[in-house]
Amino acid sequence: MKTWFPSAALAPLSALAVLLGLWEGLTRLLAIPAWLLPPPSAIAAAAVRDAAPLLSAALTTGRSALVGFGLSAAVGVLAAIILSSSRPLERAFYPYTLFLQTVPIIAIAPLLVLWFGPGARAVAASSFIVSLFPVIANTLSGMRSVEPALKDLFRLYGARRLAMLWKLELPAALPHLFTGLRVASGLAVIGAIGGEFVAGFSEDAAGLGILVLSAYRQLRTDLLFAAVLAASGVGLALFGAVSLTGARLLRHWHPSASDS
Amino acid sequence: MQLSGLRRTFPGGVPVLDGMDLDIAAGSFVALVGPSGCGKSTLLRLVAGLDGPDAGTLTFSPPLERTRGARNPIAYVFQDAHLLPWRSVLDNVALPLELAGVPTPERQDSARALLKEVGLGDATSRYPAELSGGMRMRVSLARALVTRPRLLLLDEPFAALDELTRNRLDDQLLALWKELGMTVLFVTHSLSEAAYLAERAVVLSRRPARVMLDRHLALPRERRPALRAEPDFAREMGLLLQALERGDSA
Protein backbone atom coordinates (compact mmCIF):
# COMPACT_ATOMS: atom_id res chain seq x y z
CA MET A 1 0.00 0.00 0.00
CA LYS A 2 2.79 2.42 0.98
CA THR A 3 4.68 1.97 -2.24
CA TRP A 4 1.50 1.93 -4.27
CA PHE A 5 0.27 5.40 -3.42
CA PRO A 6 3.01 7.74 -4.76
CA SER A 7 3.58 5.95 -8.07
CA ALA A 8 -0.15 5.64 -8.83
CA ALA A 9 -0.86 9.23 -7.81
CA LEU A 10 2.14 10.69 -9.62
CA ALA A 11 0.72 10.56 -13.16
CA PRO A 12 -2.66 12.22 -12.50
CA LEU A 13 -1.08 14.79 -10.17
CA SER A 14 1.52 15.83 -12.74
CA ALA A 15 -1.19 16.01 -15.40
CA LEU A 16 -3.19 18.27 -13.09
CA ALA A 17 -0.20 20.53 -12.44
CA VAL A 18 0.47 20.89 -16.18
CA LEU A 19 -3.20 21.65 -16.93
CA LEU A 20 -3.49 24.21 -14.14
CA GLY A 21 -0.25 25.86 -15.27
CA LEU A 22 -1.49 26.11 -18.86
CA TRP A 23 -4.85 27.46 -17.69
CA GLU A 24 -3.24 30.09 -15.45
CA GLY A 25 -0.73 31.12 -18.15
CA LEU A 26 -3.26 31.34 -20.98
CA THR A 27 -5.87 33.35 -19.06
CA ARG A 28 -3.16 35.89 -18.16
CA LEU A 29 -1.48 35.90 -21.56
CA LEU A 30 -4.72 36.34 -23.51
CA ALA A 31 -6.12 38.69 -20.85
CA ILE A 32 -9.38 36.71 -20.62
CA PRO A 33 -11.81 38.60 -18.36
CA ALA A 34 -12.25 36.94 -14.95
CA TRP A 35 -16.07 36.80 -15.27
CA LEU A 36 -15.64 34.65 -18.37
CA LEU A 37 -12.89 32.32 -17.21
CA PRO A 38 -11.05 33.09 -13.99
CA PRO A 39 -7.49 31.71 -13.58
CA PRO A 40 -7.03 28.87 -11.04
CA SER A 41 -5.35 31.25 -8.63
CA ALA A 42 -8.48 33.43 -8.51
CA ILE A 43 -10.67 30.36 -7.93
CA ALA A 44 -8.41 29.29 -5.06
CA ALA A 45 -8.54 32.79 -3.60
CA ALA A 46 -12.35 32.82 -3.82
CA ALA A 47 -12.50 29.40 -2.16
CA VAL A 48 -10.42 30.71 0.75
CA ARG A 49 -12.29 34.02 1.04
CA ASP A 50 -15.71 32.38 0.93
CA ALA A 51 -14.73 29.25 2.79
CA ALA A 52 -17.50 29.64 5.38
CA PRO A 53 -20.49 29.90 2.99
CA LEU A 54 -18.96 27.22 0.75
CA LEU A 55 -18.58 24.81 3.64
CA SER A 56 -22.06 25.48 4.96
CA ALA A 57 -23.57 25.03 1.49
CA ALA A 58 -21.56 21.83 0.98
CA LEU A 59 -22.84 20.45 4.28
CA THR A 60 -26.43 21.31 3.35
CA THR A 61 -26.12 19.63 -0.04
CA GLY A 62 -24.30 16.70 1.53
CA ARG A 63 -27.09 16.23 4.06
CA SER A 64 -29.81 16.24 1.37
CA ALA A 65 -27.78 13.87 -0.81
CA LEU A 66 -27.18 11.57 2.15
CA VAL A 67 -30.90 11.41 2.94
CA GLY A 68 -31.70 10.75 -0.74
CA PHE A 69 -28.96 8.14 -0.99
CA GLY A 70 -30.02 6.40 2.22
CA LEU A 71 -33.61 6.22 1.00
CA SER A 72 -32.41 4.85 -2.35
CA ALA A 73 -30.35 2.16 -0.66
CA ALA A 74 -33.22 1.08 1.61
CA VAL A 75 -36.06 1.34 -0.91
CA GLY A 76 -33.88 -0.05 -3.73
CA VAL A 77 -32.93 -3.20 -1.82
CA LEU A 78 -36.50 -3.67 -0.64
CA ALA A 79 -37.84 -3.23 -4.18
CA ALA A 80 -35.29 -5.74 -5.47
CA ILE A 81 -36.34 -8.27 -2.82
CA ILE A 82 -40.00 -7.84 -3.75
CA LEU A 83 -39.36 -7.99 -7.50
CA SER A 84 -37.12 -11.05 -7.14
CA SER A 85 -39.79 -12.92 -5.20
CA SER A 86 -41.72 -13.70 -8.35
CA ARG A 87 -41.02 -13.69 -12.06
CA PRO A 88 -44.48 -12.36 -13.05
CA LEU A 89 -44.09 -9.51 -10.56
CA GLU A 90 -40.68 -8.64 -11.98
CA ARG A 91 -41.95 -8.82 -15.54
CA ALA A 92 -44.90 -6.57 -14.64
CA PHE A 93 -43.05 -3.85 -12.74
CA TYR A 94 -39.39 -3.85 -13.73
CA PRO A 95 -39.96 -1.97 -17.03
CA TYR A 96 -41.42 0.92 -15.04
CA THR A 97 -38.30 1.29 -12.95
CA LEU A 98 -36.69 2.42 -16.20
CA PHE A 99 -38.82 5.54 -15.85
CA LEU A 100 -36.63 6.43 -12.88
CA GLN A 101 -33.53 6.23 -14.99
CA THR A 102 -34.85 8.31 -17.87
CA VAL A 103 -36.78 10.99 -15.99
CA PRO A 104 -35.19 14.45 -16.39
CA ILE A 105 -35.06 15.55 -12.78
CA ILE A 106 -35.25 19.26 -13.62
CA ALA A 107 -38.58 18.59 -15.32
CA ILE A 108 -40.23 16.92 -12.34
CA ALA A 109 -38.59 19.05 -9.64
CA PRO A 110 -41.51 21.55 -9.77
CA LEU A 111 -43.84 18.63 -9.01
CA LEU A 112 -41.73 17.79 -5.98
CA VAL A 113 -42.08 21.39 -4.81
CA LEU A 114 -45.85 21.10 -5.17
CA TRP A 115 -45.87 17.90 -3.13
CA PHE A 116 -43.26 18.59 -0.48
CA GLY A 117 -43.07 22.38 -0.50
CA PRO A 118 -39.82 24.17 -1.28
CA GLY A 119 -36.99 23.06 0.96
CA ALA A 120 -34.83 20.18 2.10
CA ARG A 121 -37.54 17.52 1.72
CA ALA A 122 -38.08 18.27 -1.97
CA VAL A 123 -34.31 18.34 -2.52
CA ALA A 124 -33.85 14.96 -0.82
CA ALA A 125 -36.75 13.56 -2.85
CA SER A 126 -35.04 14.69 -6.03
CA SER A 127 -31.80 13.07 -4.91
CA PHE A 128 -33.69 9.86 -4.08
CA ILE A 129 -35.46 9.62 -7.44
CA VAL A 130 -32.26 10.10 -9.41
CA SER A 131 -30.24 7.56 -7.43
CA LEU A 132 -32.81 4.79 -6.98
CA PHE A 133 -32.57 2.92 -10.28
CA PRO A 134 -28.97 1.62 -10.11
CA VAL A 135 -29.63 0.17 -6.64
CA ILE A 136 -32.71 -1.76 -7.80
CA ALA A 137 -31.13 -2.93 -11.06
CA ASN A 138 -27.84 -4.11 -9.57
CA THR A 139 -29.32 -5.76 -6.48
CA LEU A 140 -31.84 -7.58 -8.62
CA SER A 141 -29.22 -8.88 -11.03
CA GLY A 142 -27.10 -9.96 -8.06
CA MET A 143 -29.95 -11.91 -6.52
CA ARG A 144 -30.71 -13.51 -9.87
CA SER A 145 -27.11 -14.60 -10.38
CA VAL A 146 -26.95 -16.98 -7.41
CA GLU A 147 -25.58 -20.31 -8.61
CA PRO A 148 -28.31 -22.96 -9.03
CA ALA A 149 -26.18 -25.51 -7.15
CA LEU A 150 -26.19 -23.29 -4.07
CA LYS A 151 -29.97 -23.00 -4.25
CA ASP A 152 -30.13 -26.80 -4.51
CA LEU A 153 -27.91 -27.06 -1.46
CA PHE A 154 -30.20 -24.81 0.57
CA ARG A 155 -33.26 -26.66 -0.69
CA LEU A 156 -31.67 -30.00 0.20
CA TYR A 157 -31.34 -28.86 3.80
CA GLY A 158 -34.90 -27.62 3.93
CA ALA A 159 -34.12 -23.89 3.96
CA ARG A 160 -37.22 -21.74 4.18
CA ARG A 161 -37.84 -18.78 1.92
CA LEU A 162 -36.55 -16.33 4.54
CA ALA A 163 -33.34 -18.28 5.21
CA MET A 164 -32.77 -18.50 1.46
CA LEU A 165 -33.08 -14.72 1.23
CA TRP A 166 -30.98 -13.79 4.29
CA LYS A 167 -28.33 -16.45 4.12
CA LEU A 168 -27.95 -16.90 0.38
CA GLU A 169 -29.50 -14.41 -2.01
CA LEU A 170 -28.76 -11.14 -0.22
CA PRO A 171 -25.16 -11.94 0.76
CA ALA A 172 -24.52 -13.30 -2.74
CA ALA A 173 -25.86 -10.03 -4.17
CA LEU A 174 -23.53 -7.86 -2.04
CA PRO A 175 -20.87 -7.23 -4.71
CA HIS A 176 -23.58 -6.21 -7.16
CA LEU A 177 -25.35 -4.14 -4.52
CA PHE A 178 -22.19 -2.16 -3.88
CA THR A 179 -21.66 -1.58 -7.58
CA GLY A 180 -25.15 -0.07 -7.59
CA LEU A 181 -24.50 1.97 -4.44
CA ARG A 182 -21.30 3.45 -5.86
CA VAL A 183 -23.16 4.66 -8.95
CA ALA A 184 -26.04 5.87 -6.77
CA SER A 185 -23.72 7.87 -4.50
CA GLY A 186 -22.62 10.10 -7.39
CA LEU A 187 -26.14 10.42 -8.73
CA ALA A 188 -27.51 11.35 -5.30
CA VAL A 189 -25.36 14.52 -5.26
CA ILE A 190 -26.34 15.37 -8.83
CA GLY A 191 -30.01 14.91 -7.90
CA ALA A 192 -29.64 17.07 -4.79
CA ILE A 193 -28.07 19.97 -6.70
CA GLY A 194 -30.65 19.68 -9.49
CA GLY A 195 -33.35 19.75 -6.82
CA GLU A 196 -31.82 22.82 -5.19
CA PHE A 197 -32.03 24.75 -8.45
CA VAL A 198 -35.81 24.48 -8.25
CA ALA A 199 -36.63 23.82 -4.62
CA GLY A 200 -33.65 25.11 -2.68
CA PHE A 201 -34.82 28.64 -2.00
CA SER A 202 -35.35 28.23 1.69
CA GLU A 203 -33.19 28.55 4.75
CA ASP A 204 -32.75 24.82 5.33
CA ALA A 205 -31.98 23.91 1.72
CA ALA A 206 -29.61 26.63 0.47
CA GLY A 207 -26.87 24.29 -0.66
CA LEU A 208 -24.27 24.39 -3.40
CA GLY A 209 -26.92 24.58 -6.11
CA ILE A 210 -28.16 27.86 -4.67
CA LEU A 211 -24.60 29.12 -4.25
CA VAL A 212 -23.94 28.35 -7.93
CA LEU A 213 -27.05 30.29 -8.95
CA SER A 214 -26.26 33.34 -6.82
CA ALA A 215 -22.62 33.39 -7.92
CA TYR A 216 -23.83 33.24 -11.53
CA ARG A 217 -26.23 36.16 -11.05
CA GLN A 218 -23.45 38.27 -9.57
CA LEU A 219 -21.03 37.13 -12.28
CA ARG A 220 -18.76 35.82 -9.51
CA THR A 221 -17.38 33.16 -11.82
CA ASP A 222 -14.50 32.37 -9.46
CA LEU A 223 -16.95 31.51 -6.67
CA LEU A 224 -19.07 29.56 -9.16
CA PHE A 225 -16.06 27.41 -10.02
CA ALA A 226 -15.27 26.92 -6.34
CA ALA A 227 -18.87 25.81 -5.70
CA VAL A 228 -18.72 23.34 -8.59
CA LEU A 229 -15.49 21.91 -7.18
CA ALA A 230 -17.10 21.65 -3.74
CA ALA A 231 -20.05 19.78 -5.29
CA SER A 232 -17.73 17.26 -6.86
CA GLY A 233 -15.94 17.02 -3.49
CA VAL A 234 -19.22 16.10 -1.79
CA GLY A 235 -19.83 13.45 -4.44
CA LEU A 236 -16.32 12.05 -4.03
CA ALA A 237 -16.68 11.90 -0.24
CA LEU A 238 -19.91 9.93 -0.50
CA PHE A 239 -18.44 7.68 -3.20
CA GLY A 240 -15.34 7.08 -1.10
CA ALA A 241 -17.33 6.19 1.99
CA VAL A 242 -19.45 3.70 0.02
CA SER A 243 -16.39 2.15 -1.66
CA LEU A 244 -14.58 1.75 1.66
CA THR A 245 -17.60 0.12 3.30
CA GLY A 246 -17.95 -2.21 0.33
CA ALA A 247 -14.27 -3.15 0.36
CA ARG A 248 -14.48 -3.90 4.10
CA LEU A 249 -17.60 -6.04 3.78
CA LEU A 250 -16.26 -7.93 0.78
CA ARG A 251 -12.69 -8.39 1.99
CA HIS A 252 -13.01 -12.16 2.24
CA TRP A 253 -14.38 -12.62 -1.23
CA HIS A 254 -12.28 -13.62 -4.14
CA PRO A 255 -10.87 -10.51 -5.85
CA SER A 256 -12.89 -11.23 -8.99
CA ALA A 257 -16.10 -11.05 -6.98
CA SER A 258 -15.42 -7.72 -5.32
CA ASP A 259 -13.72 -6.01 -8.24
CA SER A 260 -16.87 -5.18 -10.14
CA MET B 1 -32.29 -48.24 -1.55
CA GLN B 2 -34.28 -49.36 -4.52
CA LEU B 3 -34.96 -47.56 -7.77
CA SER B 4 -37.51 -49.14 -10.04
CA GLY B 5 -38.68 -48.05 -13.44
CA LEU B 6 -37.32 -44.55 -12.87
CA ARG B 7 -38.12 -42.32 -15.81
CA ARG B 8 -37.34 -38.68 -16.44
CA THR B 9 -37.83 -36.74 -19.64
CA PHE B 10 -36.58 -33.19 -19.98
CA PRO B 11 -38.73 -30.43 -21.40
CA GLY B 12 -38.44 -30.73 -25.15
CA GLY B 13 -38.99 -34.47 -25.03
CA VAL B 14 -35.42 -35.65 -24.46
CA PRO B 15 -35.62 -38.88 -22.46
CA VAL B 16 -32.77 -38.94 -19.94
CA LEU B 17 -33.78 -41.94 -17.91
CA ASP B 18 -36.09 -44.46 -19.51
CA GLY B 19 -36.97 -46.99 -16.87
CA MET B 20 -33.95 -47.35 -14.60
CA ASP B 21 -33.80 -50.19 -12.07
CA LEU B 22 -31.13 -50.29 -9.42
CA ASP B 23 -30.83 -51.85 -5.95
CA ILE B 24 -28.24 -50.47 -3.60
CA ALA B 25 -27.45 -52.17 -0.31
CA ALA B 26 -27.19 -50.03 2.79
CA GLY B 27 -23.63 -49.14 3.66
CA SER B 28 -22.19 -50.04 0.26
CA PHE B 29 -19.96 -47.92 -1.95
CA VAL B 30 -21.28 -47.80 -5.51
CA ALA B 31 -19.67 -45.98 -8.42
CA LEU B 32 -21.79 -44.84 -11.31
CA VAL B 33 -19.79 -44.51 -14.53
CA GLY B 34 -20.96 -43.30 -17.91
CA PRO B 35 -20.25 -40.93 -20.77
CA SER B 36 -20.78 -37.22 -20.17
CA GLY B 37 -24.38 -36.14 -20.38
CA CYS B 38 -25.76 -39.65 -20.03
CA GLY B 39 -28.02 -38.81 -17.13
CA LYS B 40 -25.83 -39.62 -14.14
CA SER B 41 -26.39 -36.23 -12.56
CA THR B 42 -30.12 -36.45 -13.26
CA LEU B 43 -30.20 -39.77 -11.45
CA LEU B 44 -28.44 -38.27 -8.43
CA ARG B 45 -30.81 -35.31 -8.36
CA LEU B 46 -33.78 -37.67 -8.38
CA VAL B 47 -32.32 -39.68 -5.52
CA ALA B 48 -31.64 -36.49 -3.57
CA GLY B 49 -35.20 -35.32 -4.08
CA LEU B 50 -34.05 -32.17 -5.90
CA ASP B 51 -36.03 -33.31 -8.95
CA GLY B 52 -39.04 -35.55 -9.31
CA PRO B 53 -39.30 -38.57 -11.65
CA ASP B 54 -41.97 -38.65 -14.38
CA ALA B 55 -42.57 -42.30 -13.54
CA GLY B 56 -41.15 -45.00 -11.33
CA THR B 57 -40.45 -45.23 -7.65
CA LEU B 58 -37.63 -44.67 -5.24
CA THR B 59 -37.82 -46.59 -2.00
CA PHE B 60 -35.52 -46.61 0.94
CA SER B 61 -35.44 -49.36 3.51
CA PRO B 62 -35.43 -48.61 6.32
CA PRO B 63 -37.39 -45.57 5.12
CA LEU B 64 -35.66 -42.17 5.24
CA GLU B 65 -37.57 -39.46 7.02
CA ARG B 66 -37.40 -36.36 4.90
CA THR B 67 -39.33 -33.66 6.66
CA ARG B 68 -38.73 -30.02 5.93
CA GLY B 69 -36.27 -28.35 8.25
CA ALA B 70 -35.18 -31.59 9.87
CA ARG B 71 -31.75 -33.01 9.37
CA ASN B 72 -31.65 -34.43 5.90
CA PRO B 73 -30.33 -38.01 5.88
CA ILE B 74 -29.13 -37.43 2.33
CA ALA B 75 -26.08 -35.31 1.55
CA TYR B 76 -24.88 -34.10 -1.83
CA VAL B 77 -21.44 -33.06 -3.02
CA PHE B 78 -21.36 -31.07 -6.22
CA GLN B 79 -18.81 -30.90 -9.03
CA ASP B 80 -17.39 -27.70 -7.58
CA ALA B 81 -16.99 -27.04 -3.89
CA HIS B 82 -19.75 -24.38 -3.96
CA LEU B 83 -18.83 -22.74 -0.67
CA LEU B 84 -20.26 -19.41 0.47
CA PRO B 85 -17.40 -16.89 0.04
CA TRP B 86 -18.67 -14.61 2.81
CA ARG B 87 -18.52 -17.36 5.44
CA SER B 88 -15.52 -18.78 7.23
CA VAL B 89 -14.64 -22.42 6.68
CA LEU B 90 -16.23 -23.30 10.03
CA ASP B 91 -19.49 -21.51 9.24
CA ASN B 92 -19.60 -23.09 5.79
CA VAL B 93 -19.36 -26.57 7.28
CA ALA B 94 -21.92 -25.73 9.96
CA LEU B 95 -24.45 -24.43 7.39
CA PRO B 96 -26.57 -27.61 7.05
CA LEU B 97 -26.95 -27.79 10.82
CA GLU B 98 -27.73 -24.08 10.97
CA LEU B 99 -30.51 -24.50 8.43
CA ALA B 100 -31.85 -27.41 10.50
CA GLY B 101 -32.00 -25.16 13.55
CA VAL B 102 -29.19 -26.73 15.58
CA PRO B 103 -27.91 -24.30 18.28
CA THR B 104 -24.62 -22.49 17.56
CA PRO B 105 -22.23 -24.19 20.04
CA GLU B 106 -23.42 -27.65 19.09
CA ARG B 107 -23.18 -27.10 15.34
CA GLN B 108 -19.76 -25.48 15.64
CA ASP B 109 -18.48 -28.43 17.65
CA SER B 110 -19.72 -30.85 15.00
CA ALA B 111 -18.21 -28.74 12.23
CA ARG B 112 -14.88 -28.50 14.04
CA ALA B 113 -14.77 -32.26 14.56
CA LEU B 114 -15.40 -32.97 10.89
CA LEU B 115 -12.86 -30.43 9.74
CA LYS B 116 -10.32 -32.24 11.87
CA GLU B 117 -11.31 -35.51 10.15
CA VAL B 118 -10.62 -34.10 6.71
CA GLY B 119 -7.32 -32.62 7.88
CA LEU B 120 -8.41 -29.00 8.02
CA GLY B 121 -8.53 -28.64 11.81
CA ASP B 122 -6.39 -25.51 11.73
CA ALA B 123 -8.19 -23.78 8.83
CA THR B 124 -11.51 -23.19 10.59
CA SER B 125 -11.31 -19.40 10.62
CA ARG B 126 -10.01 -19.00 7.06
CA TYR B 127 -12.16 -18.02 4.11
CA PRO B 128 -12.80 -20.01 0.91
CA ALA B 129 -10.90 -17.53 -1.28
CA GLU B 130 -7.71 -18.27 0.68
CA LEU B 131 -7.88 -22.04 0.10
CA SER B 132 -6.59 -24.26 -2.70
CA GLY B 133 -9.01 -26.22 -4.86
CA GLY B 134 -8.29 -29.44 -2.98
CA MET B 135 -8.85 -27.78 0.40
CA ARG B 136 -12.11 -26.24 -0.78
CA MET B 137 -13.31 -29.67 -1.89
CA ARG B 138 -12.44 -31.11 1.52
CA VAL B 139 -14.48 -28.34 3.17
CA SER B 140 -17.33 -29.27 0.85
CA LEU B 141 -16.97 -32.93 1.88
CA ALA B 142 -16.98 -31.96 5.56
CA ARG B 143 -20.12 -29.87 5.01
CA ALA B 144 -21.85 -32.88 3.42
CA LEU B 145 -20.87 -35.18 6.29
CA VAL B 146 -21.63 -32.81 9.15
CA THR B 147 -25.23 -34.00 9.28
CA ARG B 148 -24.04 -37.63 9.58
CA PRO B 149 -26.01 -38.59 6.46
CA ARG B 150 -27.06 -42.16 5.80
CA LEU B 151 -26.66 -41.65 2.06
CA LEU B 152 -23.86 -39.60 0.50
CA LEU B 153 -24.26 -38.60 -3.15
CA LEU B 154 -21.21 -37.30 -4.99
CA ASP B 155 -21.44 -35.85 -8.49
CA GLU B 156 -17.96 -36.00 -10.07
CA PRO B 157 -16.65 -34.25 -6.99
CA PHE B 158 -12.93 -34.28 -7.69
CA ALA B 159 -13.05 -33.93 -11.48
CA ALA B 160 -11.55 -30.44 -11.54
CA LEU B 161 -8.54 -31.32 -9.36
CA ASP B 162 -5.08 -32.45 -10.42
CA GLU B 163 -4.43 -36.18 -10.26
CA LEU B 164 -2.33 -36.24 -7.09
CA THR B 165 -4.83 -34.18 -5.11
CA ARG B 166 -7.60 -36.29 -6.48
CA ASN B 167 -5.94 -39.55 -5.41
CA ARG B 168 -5.42 -38.19 -1.92
CA LEU B 169 -9.03 -37.12 -1.67
CA ASP B 170 -10.12 -40.55 -2.91
CA ASP B 171 -8.18 -42.14 -0.03
CA GLN B 172 -9.66 -39.69 2.41
CA LEU B 173 -13.17 -40.42 1.18
CA LEU B 174 -12.58 -44.15 1.60
CA ALA B 175 -11.34 -43.64 5.16
CA LEU B 176 -14.43 -41.54 6.00
CA TRP B 177 -16.72 -44.14 4.48
CA LYS B 178 -15.14 -46.91 6.57
CA GLU B 179 -15.43 -44.84 9.69
CA LEU B 180 -18.95 -43.46 9.26
CA GLY B 181 -20.52 -46.37 7.39
CA MET B 182 -22.92 -44.41 5.20
CA THR B 183 -24.08 -45.58 1.77
CA VAL B 184 -22.09 -43.85 -0.96
CA LEU B 185 -23.24 -43.27 -4.52
CA PHE B 186 -20.32 -41.82 -6.45
CA VAL B 187 -20.75 -40.51 -9.98
CA THR B 188 -17.61 -40.22 -12.07
CA HIS B 189 -16.47 -40.44 -15.67
CA SER B 190 -13.07 -41.76 -14.60
CA LEU B 191 -12.81 -45.54 -14.80
CA SER B 192 -9.72 -45.73 -12.62
CA GLU B 193 -11.38 -43.66 -9.91
CA ALA B 194 -14.46 -45.89 -10.05
CA ALA B 195 -12.37 -49.06 -9.87
CA TYR B 196 -10.22 -47.77 -7.05
CA LEU B 197 -13.04 -46.51 -4.85
CA ALA B 198 -16.04 -48.70 -5.27
CA GLU B 199 -17.13 -52.13 -4.13
CA ARG B 200 -19.53 -52.18 -7.01
CA ALA B 201 -19.44 -50.33 -10.30
CA VAL B 202 -22.44 -49.59 -12.49
CA VAL B 203 -21.65 -48.61 -16.07
CA LEU B 204 -24.30 -46.64 -17.91
CA SER B 205 -24.88 -46.19 -21.63
CA ARG B 206 -25.42 -43.01 -23.55
CA ARG B 207 -28.72 -41.21 -23.11
CA PRO B 208 -31.26 -42.53 -22.31
CA ALA B 209 -29.13 -44.25 -19.70
CA ARG B 210 -29.34 -48.04 -19.45
CA VAL B 211 -27.24 -50.27 -17.22
CA MET B 212 -24.50 -51.81 -19.38
CA LEU B 213 -22.63 -53.53 -16.58
CA ASP B 214 -23.31 -53.99 -12.90
CA ARG B 215 -20.32 -55.60 -11.27
CA HIS B 216 -19.00 -56.27 -7.79
CA LEU B 217 -15.33 -55.61 -8.28
CA ALA B 218 -13.03 -58.54 -7.54
CA LEU B 219 -10.58 -56.44 -5.59
CA PRO B 220 -9.47 -56.54 -1.94
CA ARG B 221 -11.62 -54.55 0.49
CA GLU B 222 -8.58 -52.64 1.64
CA ARG B 223 -7.59 -50.19 -1.12
CA ARG B 224 -4.04 -48.91 -1.17
CA PRO B 225 -2.38 -46.65 -3.74
CA ALA B 226 -0.20 -49.61 -4.88
CA LEU B 227 -3.37 -51.34 -6.06
CA ARG B 228 -3.51 -49.08 -9.08
CA ALA B 229 -0.45 -50.86 -10.54
CA GLU B 230 -1.67 -54.44 -9.99
CA PRO B 231 -2.96 -56.79 -12.73
CA ASP B 232 -6.30 -57.34 -10.94
CA PHE B 233 -6.93 -53.63 -11.06
CA ALA B 234 -6.08 -53.50 -14.76
CA ARG B 235 -8.43 -56.40 -15.45
CA GLU B 236 -11.35 -54.73 -13.69
CA MET B 237 -10.69 -51.50 -15.51
CA GLY B 238 -10.60 -53.38 -18.79
CA LEU B 239 -14.05 -54.85 -18.09
CA LEU B 240 -15.45 -51.43 -17.22
CA LEU B 241 -13.95 -49.93 -20.36
CA GLN B 242 -15.50 -52.61 -22.57
CA ALA B 243 -18.90 -51.93 -21.07
CA LEU B 244 -18.44 -48.21 -21.45
CA GLU B 245 -17.53 -48.63 -25.12
CA ARG B 246 -20.49 -50.89 -25.78
CA GLY B 247 -22.76 -48.33 -24.15
CA ASP B 248 -21.34 -45.51 -26.17
CA SER B 249 -21.71 -47.19 -29.57
CA ALA B 250 -25.12 -48.73 -28.93
Interface residues (C-beta under 8 A of the other chain):
Chain A: E147 A149 L150 D152 L153 F154 R155 L156 Y157 G158 A159 R160 A163 K167 L168 P171 A172 L174 L250 H252 W253 H254 P255 A257
Chain B: R45 A48 G49 L50 T67 R68 G69 A70 N72 I74 A75 Y76 F78 Q79 D80 H82 L84 P85 W86 S88 L95 P96 E98 L99 A100 Y127 P128 A129 T147
